[in-house]
Amino acid sequence: MKTRERVVLLFYTFFNIISNQYIKLYSDEAYYWVWSKKLDFSYFDHPPMVAYLIKLTTLFSDEPIFLRLSAALLVSFTAYLLYALAKRIFDEKSAVYTFYIFISSVFIIAASTIIAPDIPMMFFWTLTLYSAYRYIEEDNKKFALLLGISGGALLLSKYPGVLVLFTILVYIIIYRRDLFKDKYLYIAMALVPVVFSPVLYWNYIYDFISFTFQINHGVAKEKIFLPKEFFSFVGVQFALFHPFYLLPLFYFIFKDRERFSRKKVFLLLPFLFVFVFFSYHAAFKHANAQWAAGAYVSASILLGHYMVVYNARKLLIAGLSLSALLIVLIKTPIGPYTLKPVENLLSRLGRIDNFSPEIQALDLDIESYDYILIDDYHGCEVAYYFRKHNNLLVLNNARFSSFNIWRQDEAGIDMMSPLKSIPKLGKCIYIGKSLAHANEIASLFGNQKVLAHKKKKAGKRNLEYYFVEYTN
């Protein structure tokens, strides 16, 4: 990597690390923080890699700067790997363009801020592609071993990683069928399930509940075309990668008469297959925008190469300029006080933090309660605020989560039963947004006391929390 890009990457990394301390936690991050305090072979919603990373970086402190440290570091490591892969496939200039495209993509700006399963997935996705290229195209046997290990780690990060493994196998079938005579290919193929075995074991114990959930979550049982869902998903992809990047990439691919050359197919397969796969399923069921994020790993290299070939430097500068503006608005104190949309976005983060003065005035002895009751897994922001990861119970069963499994394992409460049907819980406190949830379980206790009802406006959002105490 050139000196200029090394300096940029160093600054980019330190900026993300420091700025992350001052951005409030998203509720999903708090949920993963609870995971890290309850380490297991896997979890209901996702594989365990994100929990392991958070555990590693929060050994000495649970402050946001440490909780999110792996997000900032892995994004930078991914950018470095992409640079190295682009240089091997094409040339130095393509690698430089790839580097800037990747770190300026909208998804990566978010990924460097919020720790989630997508971040390790992007890193191991890139490492898997890098290892596959070194093994398949350069016949470097040691990278077959790294391919197997990184492929397994990819699946330990997020299940969609299996898609890039499939495209690598397809590429081998098309171009390197002779590798099926190479023992290292079979070692690599064996290493993937070995590394992934903790998740397989956990799912075996719990009747493959996570696999079943993910399939039902992403694949519609009935194929009824939903145009709104389809066009919404596809439309968001143009913003997720970058408003200035995805459309030009499709144009360059269409324009390129050598689009199906061997090197480009290596990159086109994971990009187009993943993009089409999730776009297809989004036509029949709601799909989260970030599900297709892995597609933009190889897309970054393709676009970087095409920008060099078609001399599209001005397009890159425009993309970098817009991304720089987004970073300033989202990750510095300037944004929330200048643009309402940014203020509204940030108001979704750490909502309970808005009530810190009121909570301090309540002078709660949180350790005196046998259980803290929250609405659903999003209520983990309450757990993180009080730094309490044990004795948490969810009231709303509409969305099954790891809490249902924990309450059966730790409290002996059936994971599917509503809380209002269980035995008395002792002294408890409910901290959540719905008094209806609080009233539903009042019959479990002798006394119910509303300690406080706090309301506040943040941007255009009305925030409120009830604090209800239960005693017998």
N, C-alpha and C positions, 0 to 999 in steps of 0.2 A: 504494500500500500504506500502511495506517495506521501511525502511529509505533510503536505497541505491537508490531505484527507485524514491523516492520523491526528493532526491538531483539531480538525473539525469534530472528529469522532470523540476525542478526549473531552472537548468542551461540551459537546452534545450529551455525553454520559453524565458529567458532573452537574450540568444544568438540570437534567431530569432527576437525578438523585436528590439534589437540594430542593428543587421546586415541589417535589412530591410530598415533602414534609408539611407544606402549607395548603395542600388541597385535601378537603375533607374526604373521609372514606365513603365509598359507594357501598350499599348494603350487601352486595354479593361478595365484596372483599372481606367484610366482617364475617360473613358466612364461612368463607375459606379460612379465615383466621381461627374460627372455632374448630374447623377440621384439623388445623395444625396442632391444636391442643388435645385432640382426640385421634392421634395417629392410628391409621388402620391400613390394611392391604388395599382398600379401595373405598369408594363412597357411592351413595345412591345416584347422585347427579352426574358425577364425572370420575375418571381415574384419579389416583392420589398425588400426581407429581406436584400440583400447585400447593398442596398441603405440606409436602416435604420441603419445598423451597422456602415457604413462609417459616416453617419450623427452623430451618437452617439460618435464616437471616434475622430471626427474632429471639435468638438464644439469650440475649442480654437486654433486649428492650423491645416493647411492642409498639413503639412510636411509628407513625406512618412511614417515615424515612427508611426504617428497617423492614417493615412489613412489605413495602414495595421495592426494596432494593433489587431483588432478582428480576423484576420487570425491567428496570432501567438497564441493568447489566446484560440481560439476555437479548434485549433489542439491539444493543451495541455489538454483542458477539455475533448476532445474526447478520447485521450489516457488514461486519468484517468478513464473515464466511461467504456472503453473497458476492462481495467484491472479489474474493479469491476464486470463486466458481466462475464468475463472469469473465475474469481474465483468462482462465484456462480454456473456456469454451470459445471466446472471441478474442478480445485484446484489452490492453490497458485502458484505452479511452472508453470502451464500452463498460468496463468495470467501474470507472469513475462515475459515469452517468448512472449506472445501476445503483451505486452507493447513495447518491443524492436522491434518486427517485424513491428508494426504499425508506430512507429516514424522513422524507417529506410526505409520505403517503398518510392520509387522514387516519387510517386504522392504526398505523404505527405511532402516530402522535398520541392516540388514546392508549395504545398498548404499553407505551413507556410510562404511563401514568397510573394505570389501574392493573393490579395483579389479578390475573385470571388464568384459567387453563389454556387459553389461546396463546399466551406468551411462550411458555415452554413448547407448545405445539409448533409454533412458527420456528423456533430455534432448532428443534430436532427434525422438523420437516426439511429445513435448509441443510442441516448436517447429513441427513439421509440422502438428499439429492447430491450433495458434494461427494459423499462416500461412494454412491452408486456410479457417479461419473468417473471417479478415479479407478474404480474396480472394472467397470464395463468397458470404458474407452481407453484406459491406460494399462489395463491388465495388472494393476497393483494389488496383489493378493491380500495384503494386510488390510486394505480398505473394504474387503469383503466382510471381515470380522467387525470392522467399525460400522458397516452397513447394517449388519444384524443387530448390533447393540443399540445403535441410534434408532433403528426401526422399532425395536421393542420399547425404547424410551419414549418414542413418539406416541405409541399406543398408550403408554402410561400417562401421557399428558392429556390427550383428547382422542376420542374414538374416530373422528373423521380422518385421522392420520392414516387409516387403512387405505384410503383412496389413493394416496401417492405411492404406497407400496404396490398397489395393483397396477398403476401406470408404469412403474419400473419393470414389473414382470412382463407387461405387454411389450415394452421397449426391448427387453431381452429376447422375447419370442420373435419380434420383427427383425432385429439386427444382429443378435448374438446368440443364436440357438446353440452354437458350439459350447457355450458356457454350461449347458446342461450335462456336459461331460466333466465339468470341473468340480471337484469335491468342495471347494471353498464356497461355491454357490449354495450348496446344501447345508454347509455349516452356518452360513448367513441366515438361511431360511429357518434353521433350527433355533438359532439364537433369539429370533424375534419372539416366539412364544415363551421361551425360557425367561427372558427379561419381563415379559408381559404376564407371567404366571401368577404374581400376587393378585392381579385383578381377576384372573380366571378362577383362582381359589376362592376369593371373596364372593364372587358371583355364584359359585357352586354352593357355598354355605347358605346363601340367601336366595336360592332357587332362580338364579340368573335375573334378579329383579332389575338391575341396572341396564343390562342389555335389552330387556323387554321394554323398559321405559324409553330408552333412546330410540328404539325402532318405532314405537307408537308415537313418540314425540315428534319425529321428523317425517314419518311416512303415513300418508292418508290410507285408510282402509278402503274407502270408496273414491274412485277417480272421477270426481266432479270438478270441472274446470272453474277456478275462482280467479277471474281476471284481475280483480283488485289486489289480491295477494301476490299474484305473479308479477304484475307490472310494478307493484310497490317494492318487491324484493329486488328485481332487476334494476329498477331506478336507483335504489339505495346503493347498489354496488358501484355505480358511477361516482357516488360521493365517497363511499367507503375507501376505495383505492385512492382516487383523487379526481375531482371534477375535470382536471386538465390531462389526465393520464389514460383512463380506460378507453374512451372513445377513439383517441388517436391511435392507441395500440391496435384496436380492431381494424382501423383504416390501414395501418401499416401492414398488418398481416394480409389483408385482402389485396393490397397493392403489390406485395412481394411475390415475384414469380418463383422464388426459391424457398417459399415458406415451408416446404416439406423436405428440406435438406435434413440430413441426419442430426446435426447439432440442434437445429431448431425444433425438430420433432421431440427431442429429449425434453425440451422446455414446454412445447405446445401441449403435449399429452397431459401433464399434471394441471396446467392452467385451464385448458378448455374442458377437460373431463370433469374437474371439480366444479367449474362454473356452470356447466350444463347440467350436471347431476343435481345440484341444489336448486337451480332455476326450474328444472323439471318438477321436482317435488314441491316447490313453492307454488306451482300452478294448482295444486290440489289441497294444500294445507299451509297454514302460516309457518314461515321459516324465519329464524333470526338472521339478521343481516351478516353477522360475523361468522356464520357457519362456513361461508365460502372463502374465508380469509386466507387459507392456505394456498389458494390459486394464485395469489398475488406475489408469492415468492418467486416462482419462475417467470411470472409476468413482468416483474421488475427488471430481470435480466434481458428479456426479449425487448422491452421498451427501451432500455438503455442502449442496446445494440442498434435498434431502428433509429433512435435519435441521432446516433453517430452516422449511420448510413445516409439518412435523409437530411442531415445537417439541421436538426431541429433544436438547436441550442436555445433559441428564444422561448420555445415551449417549456423547456426545463426551467429557465429563469422565471417564467410566469408561474409555474407550479411551485417553485421554491418560495417565491414572493408571497403567494397566497398562504402557503403553509406557515411561513414565518409570522404572518399576521394572525393566523389561528393560534399559534403557540403563544404569542404575546397576549391574546385575548383570553385564552383558557388557562394558561399556566403562569401568569403573572398577575399582580394586584390590579393592573390597569383595566383588564377586560370586564370584570364584574361591575365596575362602576361607570362604564361607558356604553355598553350595548345591552339592552334588555334581554335579547335571546340568550346571551352568554350568562347573564345573571340568573335567568330562569333555569338554564342547564345546571349551573353550579348549585342551585338551591335544592337539587335532587340529591346532592351528596351530603352525607352526615347530617341528616335532618334533625336528629335529636340534639346535635351540638348547638343548634339555634336556641335551645332552651337551657343552656348551661347556668345562667344566673338564677332562673326559676328553680332548677333542680338543686342548686346549692342552697337556696333559701329553704327548701323543704327539709334539708338536713337528714336525708335518708340514711339509716343504718342498713345498707344493702346486705351486709353479712348476716343480719339477724333473720333473714327470710330463708325458709327451707327451699322454696322454688321461686324463680322469676318466670312469670308467664308473659309470652309475647304473641303477637297476632299470627305470624308465619315466619318462614326462614328469613324474610327480609328484615324482620325484627332483630336480627343479629347485631344491627347497629346499636341497639340497647345493650346487648351483651358486651360489645366492644367498648362502649362508653364507660361502663362500670368495670371493665376488664374481668368479666365473669363468664366462664365458659362451661361451668358445671351447673347441674340442677336448673336447666332451662327446659321449659315445656311450651309447645306451640298449641294455640287454641284452635286455629282454623285448619281443618283437615282437607280443604279443597285442593291444596297442592301438596302431594306427598313429598317428603324430603328426608334427608338423613336424620332429622329429629325424630321421625317416626320409628326408625330403627334404634336410635339411642335410647328412647324412652322405654322400649321393650327390654333392651340389654341392661340398662342401668336402673330403671325404676320398676321393672316388672309389669309395665303397662302395655297391653296389646297395641301393636303399632297401628291398627286400623280403627280402634274404638274411639269415639268422641270422649273428650275429657270429662264431660258432665256425667258420664256413666261409670266413672272410676271411684275408688274409695277416697276418703278424705286425705288431703295432702299436707296438712300442718299449716304453718304460717307462710303465706305467700303474698307476692305483690304482682299486680298486672301493670305493665307499662306498654301501652299501645294506642291505636287510633280509633278504636271502636268500643263504645260503652256497651253495645249489644253483646260483644264477645265477653266482656266482663260480667254482665248480668247472667249469661248462659250458665256459668259455673257457680253462681252464688249459692245454690242449694248444697254444694259440697262443704260449705263452711257455716259456722254459727253466726259469724258477723262479717259484713261487707261494709267497707268505709272508703268513700271517694276522697282521697287525700288532696287531689288537685286535678283541675282540667285547664290545660294551658293551650292557648291559641296564638298563632303568630302568622304574619304574612312574609313570605320570602319570594321576591320577584312577583309573579302572578299566581303563585301557589299559596293556598291556605294550609298551614301546618297546624296540627293539633295532637296532643297527647293526653291520655287519661292515666292517672296514677291511683290505682285502687288496691287497698290492703284487705286481706282476708285472714281471719283468725277463727279458731274453733272454741 
